[in-house]
Amino acid sequence: MSRTPPTFPSGPRTGRSRRISCWCPIRTGAPSSRPAPSPGAARSPTTATTTTSPASPTTFSGPSLPASRCAGPTATPSTEVDDLSRDETADVAVVGAGLAGLVAARDLRRAGLRPLVIEARDRVGGRTWTRPAPGGAVEAGGQFIGPTQDRLAVLAGDLGVATFATYHAGRTRIDLAGGRLAYKRAKRLLADLERMASELPPEAPWAAAHAVEWDARPFDDWLRSSGEPDTFGVMRMVTAAVFAAEPAELSLLHVLAYIRSAGSVDLLTEVAGGAQERRFVGGAQELSVRLAGALGPGDLRLGAPVRGVRQTPDGVEVLAEDLTVRARRAIVAVPPVLGGRIEYDPPPPAGRADLHRRMTPGSTIKINCLYGAPFWRDEGLSGGLMRDRGPVTVTFDNSPPDGAHGVLVAFSQGDDARALARLPAGARRAAVLEVLGRYFGERAARPSEYLETDWTGEPWTRGCFGGNFGPGGWTRYGPLLREPFDRVHWAGAETSAVWMNYMEGAVRSGERAAAEVIAALGTP
Ligand SMILES: Cc1cc2nc3c(=O)[nH]c(=O)nc-3n(C[C@H](O)[C@H](O)[C@H](O)COP(=O)(O)OP(=O)(O)OC[C@H]3O[C@@H](n4cnc5c(N)ncnc54)[C@H](O)[C@@H]3O)c2cc1C
């Protein structure tokens, strides 16, 4: 095992002054007295008309470790050293306070082990986020729950978070270049995909009889050779809505594995009877806020980006800003794209680093528009839109359960999101509101509040809804998704065989990773 201190990868800064930490055993100074933020709170104030793309630079050079701070025990301790980092111990260090990490921590506590959850942001919930807005909070991230998402439903029940039906009564606006015929043909293609998906072993898509062939094929290529030209636009819209990516970015096997992991195309795409059927009262982030609230005192650190995970002969050391946690095992519960920015010592086995690079998240800008009332309901409209061109392809009625005010949520995804993100703020807003005005009337173009959340610009997410594999990804790296690396275990929505990349998958992954650790450590 290398004793060389890793050079930490570049990463986004948290707002406070930076303390230098290193693997060096010498620690001086007093513990930081930084006040603990509340788990649900975001540090930065939210402005009403904004994107969350950080205006400030999102990268910085990681600390090169000055010799005076990293020298071994023979070095003369210097009074110049001002290292306020803290050492903590736990049974299990959990990296990431999204649903996966918090569920893992809950299960570890239930088994009598002490977890310590280390979270980069100043809030819990990760890809679920209830953003405050004048006139009512909005859901900026994951929000829907549907049939067969059973572990998520049980979690919500345990935590006392109620759900309500997504409003979708009335006419949904559909505007497709190929009209109804294209939609019908697209349905036939989706049925073909579902048949092929049923051949996959759910836990091991890479082991299917046609896996190598399907994994080598870009989904784009399959679509173009299987459908009429006008179905491509419809299928592109469906692909963007489900994966936040373009068909050319995905392998055919990835699309099939996704369908298999959800159970069916309808389960993925529908409102009634599908993944968009219900919402959480108070927002999906409430689940994480309550999970965090049920942890023990001192079991959660916010605002502490993890930079390194080192395995020692008898445990792990997890190095965050201002904090080193020594534990018997670690669970890394962050999206793969960010798991790859953590420095591992020793380095993970061949293929693991490639997995982090090759499982790339899609692009989504989620825009919530607030109105005095859900006026479209009076006109017999559901608030739903499906169209096959950007900048917005899908909308939903996102009003609160009592309909006290109106909210339309619009999604811009894949290439549409990337093109939209390049526009100045005013032009983005105008482009989105033009679409809403066109399909829901002039009033829709004049919201009282307009909130964009660009998840690609979120430094501790860097894209959504989850990681996708392009050609070759599943057969090369799929078998590594859940394979522990000695004392380091992997969780996160991407690692779940069931409802991968959904909140259900996140919950299941946390349960699975905790079970692995409990089996390895035993219960006290
Ligand atoms: C716009 C949007 C819409 C979605 N819609 C739905 C939906 O309707 N239904 C559904 O089921 N799912 C939906 N999803 C997906 C769902 O939100 C996610 O699958 C799920 O929340 C992922 O949980 P997780 O715990 O695996 O990861 P995350 O929520 O990403 O949690 C990971 C945590 O790790 C932290 N972290 C990252 N790097 C570090 C580090 N180095 N050190 C410390 N902490 C770190 C992050 O800050 C984060 O809090 C949506 C997602 C988005 C963004």
The ligand as a Gaussian input file, in Angstrom:
#p B3LYP/6-31G(d) Opt

LIG

0 1
 C      -34.264000      16.848000     -11.870000
 C      -34.372000      15.448000     -11.347000
 C      -35.579000      14.785000     -11.443000
 C      -35.683000      13.464000     -10.952000
 N      -36.911000      12.879000     -10.927000
 C      -37.073000      11.711000     -10.256000
 C      -38.368000      11.227000      -9.971000
 O      -39.367000      11.882000     -10.261000
 N      -38.474000      10.017000      -9.334000
 C      -37.372000       9.314000      -8.922000
 O      -37.519000       8.238000      -8.330000
 N      -36.130000       9.797000      -9.142000
 C      -35.961000      10.985000      -9.776000
 N      -34.717000      11.512000      -9.937000
 C      -33.550000      10.711000      -9.525000
 C      -33.405000      10.657000      -8.011000
 O      -33.488000      11.949000      -7.484000
 C      -32.057000      10.032000      -7.678000
 O      -31.951000       8.766000      -8.281000
 C      -31.817000       9.812000      -6.188000
 O      -32.224000      10.919000      -5.426000
 C      -30.325000       9.532000      -6.000000
 O      -30.016000       9.343000      -4.632000
 P      -28.529000       8.933000      -4.220000
 O      -28.477000       8.934000      -2.762000
 O      -28.144000       7.714000      -4.963000
 O      -27.597000      10.076000      -4.827000
 P      -27.587000      11.640000      -4.510000
 O      -28.952000      12.122000      -4.222000
 O      -26.875000      12.271000      -5.662000
 O      -26.727000      11.759000      -3.189000
 C      -25.331000      11.776000      -3.211000
 C      -24.854000      12.752000      -2.156000
 O      -23.435000      12.706000      -2.117000
 C      -22.944000      14.025000      -1.968000
 N      -21.575000      14.024000      -2.464000
 C      -21.135000      13.938000      -3.734000
 N      -19.794000      13.922000      -3.769000
 C      -19.375000      13.990000      -2.477000
 C      -18.104000      14.007000      -1.861000
 N      -16.973000      13.929000      -2.563000
 N      -18.040000      14.104000      -0.510000
 C      -19.164000      14.155000       0.239000
 N      -20.399000      14.145000      -0.306000
 C      -20.503000      14.057000      -1.652000
 C      -23.897000      14.879000      -2.756000
 O      -23.870000      16.218000      -2.349000
 C      -25.237000      14.198000      -2.461000
 O      -25.862000      14.764000      -1.341000
 C      -34.558000      12.815000     -10.412000
 C      -33.345000      13.486000     -10.309000
 C      -33.254000      14.796000     -10.758000
 C      -31.961000      15.529000     -10.580000

